[in-house]
Amino acid sequence: MTGGQATRVLVDATSVPADRGGVGRYVDGLLKALDGLDADLAVVCQRTDAERYSRLLTNAEVIGAPAAVAHRPARLAWEQTGLPLLAQQVGAQVLHSPFYTCPLRASCPVTVTVHDATFFTEPEHYDKSRRTFFRSAIKTSLRRAARVIVPSKATRDELIRLLDADPTRIDVAYHGVDHEAFHAPSDDEKARVRARLGLGDTPYVAFLGAKEPRKNVPNLIRGWVAAVADRERPPALVIAGGSGHDDDIDQVVAEVPANLRLLRPGYLRYADLPGYLGGALVAAYPSHGEGFGLPILEAMACAAPVLTTPRLSLPEVGGDAVAYTGESAEEIGHDLASLLDDEPRRLALAKAGFDRAKEFTWESSAEVHLAAWARAAAG
């Protein structure tokens, strides 16, 4: 707040993808919470999202961006020219860019969210053009933005260590979880998802996320095979989420023994996610590293026992309420098998994760954003 008045902020939501993946969950959750706190907001979004945001937000001014910004090159060009102009037109005191890139010149201070530093810490998990683009964007944002918002202390520490970022200009705002959307599911919700997936009464291990190399899906598949192949009633593995660009997955899937069931249903309906995650024996997420780890928080909120890695930010989110494993297929296989054999431990993790997830709210995240914007506006 500046001078007792709310800081007027223009939030650029044009980078939100239609599938409402990680960045969509962040922007949607944050905007809804900010609206509940009566923030003075203007939101610019893709035209296809304008009606949705108008329904979601009661206090904000919602503006549809030019139709051309649906294409990424045009969006990035508009971000440099049209977005600063729009900030002037709506009287913004701060312009917030929620996805790595930001305008180089604007008439008001610019703040930017940098979601992770894995383009520097895990470069081998990205193709060259993507890695080059995001490394450059992050360096530029660290140099140009009045404040940088990150979703974890691990991300802040990596930016300081690797890029000599100014710690006094970085604010840590943990993501929240929508506790209405992600909740402990009823038996009916679980049964509906099983029916949709054609699982019958077969128990299953769940993965939910983009299938990109950093998510370590090939080793998850190999580890699951090692953990269940010799069981009388082997649990299925369900790999749900976007298609991504990990070419190794198809090859590993082809090697799965014929007696095991592996399902790849693609995107699941948002309403099915609690039943899917909360209905699993284990929600497995053996990532090589995350800037935050929203998928494990969402699984915890659905009362699923979670198996993940202690990499980067994941222990900040999971704490003692999740089980940890290594990144190799052998480690995943060993730790997954011991969880599958230990129902009391799975039940204890499910309860601990559910309780811990309540500590992460979009309201808390929104308050950190508001404070960062007030600091940016005050110069």
Number of C-alpha atoms within 10 A of each C-alpha: 16 13 8 6 10 16 23 22 28 28 24 25 25 24 22 21 15 11 13 13 16 16 18 17 19 21 20 19 20 24 24 20 22 24 18 14 14 12 21 18 23 22 23 24 24 23 17 13 19 17 14 12 22 15 9 14 19 13 17 21 15 22 21 17 24 16 12 13 19 18 9 12 11 13 20 18 13 18 21 16 14 15 25 22 14 19 24 16 9 16 14 23 21 28 31 26 26 25 20 23 25 27 24 15 14 18 14 19 22 27 32 27 26 25 22 24 25 23 18 17 15 15 16 13 17 17 11 10 9 11 18 14 12 18 18 13 17 26 16 16 24 24 14 18 25 22 27 32 27 25 25 24 19 22 23 25 17 19 25 14 10 11 14 12 18 14 13 8 16 25 20 19 20 22 26 25 26 20 16 9 15 24 23 24 21 12 11 10 18 20 18 14 22 21 11 12 15 11 16 11 10 12 17 22 21 24 27 24 21 21 22 20 21 19 22 22 25 22 22 28 23 19 22 28 23 17 23 19 16 11 8 7 11 18 23 21 25 23 23 20 18 18 14 11 13 18 12 14 18 10 10 15 15 9 11 16 11 9 9 16 16 20 16 15 14 16 17 16 9 11 12 18 24 26 24 30 33 28 27 26 22 26 27 31 27 26 24 22 22 23 22 24 23 23 19 28 27 26 32 33 31 27 29 35 30 29 25 24 23 21 19 24 21 26 19 16 23 24 14 13 22 26 22 24 22 19 22 16 22 18 16 28 22 16 20 24 16 13 19 16 11 10 12 10 15 21 15 15 23 26 19 21 28 23 14 19 25 15 11 18 18 23 21 17 21 25 17 17 23 19 15 24 28 21 18 22 22 14 10
